[in-house]
Amino acid sequence: MVSLLTIVGVAVAVFVGFNIGGSSTGVAFGPAVGSRLVRKTTAATLFIGFGFLGAWTVGRNVIDTMSSSIVPATQFTPVASVVVLFFTGMSLLISNLYGVPASTSMTAVGAIVGLGLASGTLNQALMFVIVSAWIVAPLVCFAIGIGVGRYIYPHLDRYVAFTTFTLHFVQLDRSGTIPRPYINPNASPQDIVGSLLVVVIACYMAFSAGASNAANAVAPLVGEGGSLTVNQGVLLAVFAFGLGSFTIARRTLETVGDDITELPILASLIVSIVGGTVITLLSYLGIPASLAVSTTSTIIGLGWGRASRAAALSEIVTPTTERSDLEVSTGALVTSRAEEAPVSPTIGDIARHEQPPEKPEEIPDVPDVGAEGPADLDEKSLFNPAAAKRIATMWVLTPSLAVLASYPVFALLL
């Protein structure tokens, strides 16, 4: 029975890691693949390499927390491990069904909390720290997004260009005996710098994903009561990531995701840096947290700050009658604050193989904060109020349901 449960546990862990690898590869390398900077196979290879680096280094701290600190490692019997992994896999299913970035990390922790409550071994002090981090981290990402969107993004948007190439960025000259790589002749020096930046940040996102997500797939199987050592757990998680990266991620890399199709590449890079850095720091501290929640919070804050440039801070805090029609939404990321301003290609443009609009010969000045912009500033919105409420509800609901559903199961089994 134990042997069979161990096999089942490993199979479920591979299933969880398979789905994580498929979705995370698309998030990290979608812009790079869509811009034809790297091929899908190259993207999968880079994701596995940097995901392994993140899991093998920083990710060990998160594995340690989830496998032995929230509850003692001895509580993770083969049956308990399978149940925790089952609820983690269900969170992925719920996320896919509802199209909401539900956190597998938060759901996995919720299932472990159910185990701790049923066995009376929950580390309440540590859970207070973890839940506090879950509240503070999105707020930090949101605040950084507002600051960048309001004061920095408009300036970067005018001088940082990204090109969608018809041919891949790196070509192979097969005229000789040995193929010789060369850079796409249509790439300017600015394109080369920007392209390298896109790929480097994609690799950084892969590192963050590996650091935060390896524990979601294998933590219940690792430790004193588990079936695997930490090293074996990391290798199993990365193997499962790789299966997802080379299979289902190919479709994710093509579509990139309907909910962020109008997000410009520049904005997606800023979101990746902010969200990835916050999650890497939390992972270093051994705190399991959601990369999806952090990046989504940054997107909302970035768009909010972008749109809020149309009003001074005093007008936002205490709206006047004249400016009462001002709406703050993330849709400002896809519009331009100055007439005739250059517009970077969005992820949606890339997914649809469209080219960005032609840039004007003269780049206009960035309007001062508080200056009125075009009338269509807020016509489009990435996250309307209803969608934002749905996302926030799912963030709270999925770990809560994991606790409520797992507790009676563990109470019955223990």
Secondary structure as GFF3:
##gff-version 3
##sequence-region A 1 414
A	DSSP	alpha_helix	2	34	.	.	.	ID=ss1
A	DSSP	alpha_helix	40	56	.	.	.	ID=ss2
A	DSSP	alpha_helix	59	64	.	.	.	ID=ss3
A	DSSP	pi_helix	65	69	.	.	.	ID=ss4
A	DSSP	three_ten_helix	73	75	.	.	.	ID=ss5
A	DSSP	alpha_helix	78	98	.	.	.	ID=ss6
A	DSSP	alpha_helix	104	119	.	.	.	ID=ss7
A	DSSP	alpha_helix	124	147	.	.	.	ID=ss8
A	DSSP	pi_helix	148	152	.	.	.	ID=ss9
A	DSSP	alpha_helix	153	159	.	.	.	ID=ss10
A	DSSP	beta_strand	170	173	.	.	.	ID=ss11
A	DSSP	beta_strand	180	183	.	.	.	ID=ss12
A	DSSP	alpha_helix	189	218	.	.	.	ID=ss13
A	DSSP	three_ten_helix	219	221	.	.	.	ID=ss14
A	DSSP	alpha_helix	230	246	.	.	.	ID=ss15
A	DSSP	alpha_helix	249	255	.	.	.	ID=ss16
A	DSSP	three_ten_helix	258	260	.	.	.	ID=ss17
A	DSSP	alpha_helix	265	284	.	.	.	ID=ss18
A	DSSP	alpha_helix	291	307	.	.	.	ID=ss19
A	DSSP	three_ten_helix	308	310	.	.	.	ID=ss20
A	DSSP	alpha_helix	313	317	.	.	.	ID=ss21
A	DSSP	three_ten_helix	330	334	.	.	.	ID=ss22
A	DSSP	alpha_helix	347	351	.	.	.	ID=ss23
A	DSSP	alpha_helix	385	413	.	.	.	ID=ss24
###
